[in-house]
C-alpha cells in the first residue's frame, strides 16, 4: 500500500531536512506536498487526502494547531479516514505534555533521527492496524489540545474592557456589552448589544486567551460569542448549527469543531 504524507513547514531548509530524514527511515513513504504555511497545508491536505500530516506549530498566519483544527472542520463526510497528525515543535515541556494528553505524536526541532524513527514506527503500526482516527475521534483529540489554552498558561485575569481607538480618543467598551467578536483580516470586529460595530487591531488568536472562557465561547475559527447573548442554537436538516442572539438579527454559524458545546439537557 502506498502511504502518502504532507509536510507543512515555512522554513524551506527545515522542510527539506525532514523530507530527507523521512526518505532514509521510510523509503516507501510518498511526500505528496510541502506546504509553506498553514492555509496551504489545509488546502493541499483536502485536495490530496494524505494519510499522514507533519505540521509545524509555528507558521506565519495559521499555526499548525489552527491548520489541524481547520482541516478537521472541513474534512468531507464521505468516510475518508482523517490523517494521522504529527506536530513539529520547538516548545517546552508544558506543550509536550499537552500533546501527549491529547494523544498526538510530536517531534522536536531540530529533528533528531532517533526520535523521528520512533514516530515513523508508531505511524507504521497505526496504519497497519488501520487505526487512522475517524473525524469525531480527531475532533475530540483536537479539542483536548485546544483546551490547553493554545499551549500557553492562562492570563492572570480576564479582560473586562475593550479599548477601541477612535481618532484621538480611546473608547472603553465593557466586555459585558459585547455580543460577539469576529475575525476581519488583521482586525477583529467587536459587535455590541447596542448594534454598534468597532474594529480593534488584534487577532482573534491573541484575544481569546484574554477572555473568560466560561463566558466567551469560540464557536467558529473566526468567531467568539458571549454565551449569555445566545438565545438558541438551531440545527438544520444537514445537522449544522446556527446561533440566534438576543436582540440581534445576526446569525452565527457553529463549526464542526465547536458543535459539542451545544447539547440539550
Secondary structure, DSSP 4 states (H G I P E B T S, - for coil): --EEEEEE-SSHHHHHHHHHHHHHH-TTEEEEEEESSHHHHHHHHHHH--SEEEEESS-SSS-HHHHHHHHHHH--SSSPPPPEEEEEE---HHHHHHHHHTT-EEEESSPPHHHHHHHHHHHHHHHHTT-PPPHHHHHHHHHHHHTTGGGSPPPSS---EEEEEETTEEEEEEGGGEEEEEEETTEEEEEETTS-EEEESS-HHHHHTTS-TTTEEEEETTEEEEGGGEEEEEE-TTS-EEEEETT---EEEE-GGGGGG----
